[in-house]
Amino acid sequence: MESPRHCFAISPMLAYNLVSIYDSESSGDDMGVPIGMKTDTVAWTVQAVIVGVACVSCSVMMPDALPPRCFVETGHTVRDGFLVRFEAIGGEQSLGYPITEPFEEKGRLVQYFEYARLEDHPDNSDGPVVKLGMLGEEMGRRRPPLTPHRVPPASDRNSRFYPHTGHVITGDFLTFFDDNGGLDLFGFPVAEPVVAKGRLVQDFQRARFVWHPNKAAGDRVTLEPLGRVSFEAQGLNAALLVPVACPFGAQVISR
């Protein structure tokens, strides 16, 4: 999927001079045009330079860019690099609906979704990239690592230990983790399962899993709406949540 490309409008003076070269060749006046250069050659040169300069200077979306997606459910739109990343990691099934438009937070362009926050990182060492925010970490949910005697053996296929953070994923939580994006979406576990608000939960760098023992086997684990929880916990401007009109040309998504 191609990212937006950047172009500049051609300078009127440059365009005038290029067209003057073309006109002079057509009229027989050499005007400094190399001997033997044919009219059609000059014409193609003019066009090539105009197109080349135009594709270096004004910021536009190329035709192969994704049209913005406007979600009626929340009244917000995902577009450009945020949309490319949103689609790549599973769209609303993974992140939920957008709950804000993009806005600047702590010097960085971000957009909040029901379950997550996308962040623009133009300063990334390997080139511009959109990343998932570490909302679980930011909310202080990391707990001390397990002591060695509590780490399950590597042969236990129902559990998986992550030495990076010193925690284990097991049972239904592990199944949900593997089936819905794993490390790329949720990050590492940062705590063992605990009871919160009457539910068994487990925290990850970018998510909180919630267990529902009375549901069918494939539906027992859901995601906390961590994007909303984080937004409210930070006391961000509630006006950012207010629905806005879909932009012209957007693909309108409704339930």
VMD Tcl script that draws the C-alpha trace (Angstrom):
set ca {
  {0.00 0.00 0.00}
  {1.62 3.29 -1.03}
  {1.82 6.22 1.34}
  {0.90 9.76 0.27}
  {3.51 11.28 -2.02}
  {4.66 14.88 -1.91}
  {4.50 17.27 -4.85}
  {5.06 20.97 -5.47}
  {3.18 23.25 -7.83}
  {5.42 24.32 -10.69}
  {6.70 27.90 -10.55}
  {4.78 30.16 -12.99}
  {8.09 31.72 -14.14}
  {9.61 28.31 -14.80}
  {6.52 27.24 -16.70}
  {6.66 30.47 -18.77}
  {10.34 29.94 -19.64}
  {9.76 26.31 -20.60}
  {6.82 27.19 -22.81}
  {8.87 29.99 -24.37}
  {11.53 27.43 -25.35}
  {8.84 25.29 -26.94}
  {7.33 28.25 -28.82}
  {10.69 29.45 -30.07}
  {11.55 26.02 -31.45}
  {8.18 25.83 -33.15}
  {8.74 29.23 -34.78}
  {12.29 28.50 -35.91}
  {13.99 30.92 -33.49}
  {16.76 28.96 -31.78}
  {16.62 30.94 -28.46}
  {19.58 28.91 -27.28}
  {17.95 25.55 -27.95}
  {20.60 22.97 -28.93}
  {20.93 22.54 -32.70}
  {19.09 19.50 -33.96}
  {16.59 19.38 -31.12}
  {13.23 18.71 -32.72}
  {9.97 20.38 -31.73}
  {8.48 17.17 -30.42}
  {11.62 16.54 -28.34}
  {11.33 19.96 -26.75}
  {7.63 19.40 -26.14}
  {8.30 16.13 -24.32}
  {11.13 17.77 -22.37}
  {8.82 20.57 -21.26}
  {6.17 18.11 -20.19}
  {8.68 15.90 -18.38}
  {10.16 18.83 -16.46}
  {6.71 20.14 -15.52}
  {5.62 16.71 -14.28}
  {8.96 16.15 -12.54}
  {8.82 19.47 -10.72}
  {5.14 18.99 -9.90}
  {5.98 15.66 -8.28}
  {8.61 17.21 -6.07}
  {6.67 20.09 -4.60}
  {2.83 20.14 -3.58}
  {1.40 17.67 -1.04}
  {-1.28 15.51 -2.64}
  {-2.78 12.08 -2.27}
  {-1.95 9.87 -5.23}
  {-4.85 7.98 -6.89}
  {-3.79 4.68 -5.31}
  {-4.15 6.06 -1.77}
  {-6.98 4.69 0.36}
  {-10.05 6.96 0.58}
  {-10.80 8.11 4.14}
  {-13.09 5.83 6.16}
  {-15.83 7.64 8.10}
  {-17.47 5.58 10.85}
  {-21.07 6.58 11.52}
  {-21.06 4.67 14.82}
  {-18.76 7.24 16.45}
  {-18.76 10.07 13.90}
  {-15.02 10.04 13.25}
  {-12.79 9.39 10.25}
  {-9.56 7.44 9.73}
  {-7.32 8.56 6.88}
  {-3.82 8.66 5.38}
  {-1.07 6.85 7.31}
  {-3.38 6.12 10.23}
  {-5.77 4.35 7.87}
  {-2.99 2.28 6.30}
  {-1.89 1.10 9.74}
  {-5.50 0.62 10.91}
  {-6.24 -1.67 7.97}
  {-2.95 -3.55 8.30}
  {-3.66 -4.65 11.87}
  {-7.28 -5.67 11.46}
  {-9.34 -2.46 11.39}
  {-12.24 -2.07 13.79}
  {-12.03 -5.76 14.76}
  {-8.66 -5.05 16.39}
  {-8.77 -1.38 17.37}
  {-12.49 -0.68 17.57}
  {-14.02 2.46 16.07}
  {-12.16 5.79 16.02}
  {-13.33 7.98 18.90}
  {-11.45 11.17 17.91}
  {-10.02 12.82 14.84}
  {-6.21 13.03 14.71}
  {-4.87 15.70 17.08}
  {-1.56 16.72 18.60}
  {-0.71 15.22 21.99}
  {2.66 15.91 23.65}
  {4.11 17.10 20.34}
  {2.97 14.06 18.35}
  {0.00 13.50 16.04}
  {-2.25 10.79 17.51}
  {-5.71 9.32 17.04}
  {-7.69 7.43 19.67}
  {-9.76 4.32 19.01}
  {-11.96 2.32 21.37}
  {-9.18 -0.14 22.21}
  {-6.00 1.71 21.31}
  {-4.17 4.86 20.22}
  {-2.29 5.27 16.94}
  {0.74 7.57 16.91}
  {2.60 9.19 14.02}
  {6.39 8.80 14.28}
  {7.91 10.78 11.38}
  {11.23 10.82 13.27}
  {11.56 7.02 13.29}
  {15.14 6.00 12.43}
  {13.97 3.60 9.69}
  {11.56 6.11 8.14}
  {8.11 7.50 9.05}
  {5.84 4.97 10.71}
  {2.55 4.80 12.60}
  {2.79 2.91 15.89}
  {0.41 1.66 18.57}
  {0.64 3.55 21.85}
  {1.74 1.69 25.00}
  {-1.43 2.57 26.89}
  {-1.15 -0.26 29.41}
  {2.35 0.85 30.34}
  {1.31 4.49 30.51}
  {-1.46 3.64 32.95}
  {1.04 2.09 35.33}
  {-0.21 -1.47 35.06}
  {3.17 -3.21 34.98}
  {3.85 -5.46 37.96}
  {7.10 -7.04 39.22}
  {8.25 -10.12 37.30}
  {7.59 -13.62 38.58}
  {10.16 -15.15 40.87}
  {12.02 -18.07 39.23}
  {10.15 -20.78 41.15}
  {6.81 -19.51 39.75}
  {7.89 -19.66 36.10}
  {6.18 -22.64 34.36}
  {8.37 -25.19 32.57}
  {8.94 -24.69 28.86}
  {7.20 -28.05 28.27}
  {3.87 -26.64 29.56}
  {1.99 -26.07 26.30}
  {-0.89 -24.29 28.05}
  {1.37 -21.51 29.32}
  {3.98 -19.21 27.79}
  {6.57 -17.26 29.76}
  {7.96 -13.99 28.39}
  {11.31 -13.19 30.01}
  {11.22 -9.69 28.47}
  {8.72 -8.65 31.16}
  {8.81 -11.72 33.42}
  {5.15 -12.72 33.05}
  {3.11 -15.67 31.79}
  {0.08 -15.98 29.51}
  {-2.05 -19.07 30.00}
  {-5.39 -20.73 29.20}
  {-8.08 -18.73 27.40}
  {-5.94 -15.61 27.56}
  {-3.17 -17.37 25.62}
  {-5.61 -18.64 23.01}
  {-7.07 -15.16 22.50}
  {-3.57 -13.66 22.37}
  {-2.42 -16.05 19.63}
  {-5.64 -15.80 17.60}
  {-5.92 -12.00 17.59}
  {-2.59 -10.38 16.84}
  {-0.18 -11.52 19.55}
  {2.86 -9.39 20.34}
  {2.38 -7.08 17.35}
  {-1.00 -5.91 18.59}
  {-0.93 -6.36 22.37}
  {2.74 -6.27 23.28}
  {4.18 -8.31 26.16}
  {2.20 -9.25 29.27}
  {3.06 -6.81 32.08}
  {1.22 -8.55 34.93}
  {-0.28 -11.84 35.99}
  {-4.08 -12.27 35.91}
  {-5.86 -10.44 38.75}
  {-9.47 -9.72 39.67}
  {-10.58 -6.18 38.82}
  {-14.19 -5.01 39.19}
  {-15.31 -8.60 39.70}
  {-13.65 -9.91 36.53}
  {-10.42 -11.80 35.95}
  {-8.18 -9.59 33.80}
  {-4.63 -9.59 32.48}
  {-2.69 -6.52 31.43}
  {-0.41 -6.13 28.43}
  {1.68 -3.25 27.16}
  {-1.16 -2.17 24.86}
  {-4.27 -3.95 26.15}
  {-6.27 -5.47 28.99}
  {-7.91 -8.87 28.50}
  {-11.15 -9.55 30.37}
  {-12.35 -13.11 31.05}
  {-16.04 -14.09 30.91}
  {-16.26 -17.68 32.23}
  {-19.99 -18.05 31.44}
  {-19.58 -17.42 27.72}
  {-18.93 -19.99 25.01}
  {-15.33 -21.19 24.64}
  {-14.43 -18.90 21.73}
  {-16.01 -15.80 23.28}
  {-14.71 -15.86 26.83}
  {-12.08 -13.16 26.37}
  {-12.83 -9.59 25.38}
  {-10.80 -6.38 25.30}
  {-11.25 -3.53 27.72}
  {-11.95 -0.30 25.75}
  {-8.49 0.89 26.71}
  {-8.51 3.81 24.27}
  {-11.54 5.30 26.01}
  {-10.25 4.43 29.47}
  {-6.89 6.09 28.79}
  {-8.50 9.15 27.18}
  {-10.70 9.70 30.23}
  {-7.94 8.91 32.75}
  {-5.74 11.60 31.21}
  {-8.55 14.13 31.39}
  {-8.23 15.01 27.71}
  {-10.58 17.53 26.14}
  {-14.02 15.88 25.84}
  {-14.77 18.07 22.81}
  {-12.40 15.80 20.85}
  {-14.97 13.01 21.22}
  {-17.77 15.02 19.59}
  {-18.78 13.52 16.20}
  {-17.86 15.49 13.08}
  {-19.27 15.40 9.55}
  {-17.80 12.88 7.13}
  {-15.33 14.57 4.74}
  {-16.12 14.76 1.04}
  {-15.10 11.59 -0.79}
  {-14.91 9.45 2.35}
  {-16.16 5.88 2.39}
  {-18.99 5.91 4.93}
  {-19.04 2.86 7.21}
  {-22.18 2.04 9.20}
  {-23.23 -1.04 11.12}
}
mol new
graphics top color blue
foreach p $ca { graphics top sphere $p radius 0.5 }
foreach p [lrange $ca 0 end-1] q [lrange $ca 1 end] { graphics top cylinder $p $q radius 0.2 }
display resetview
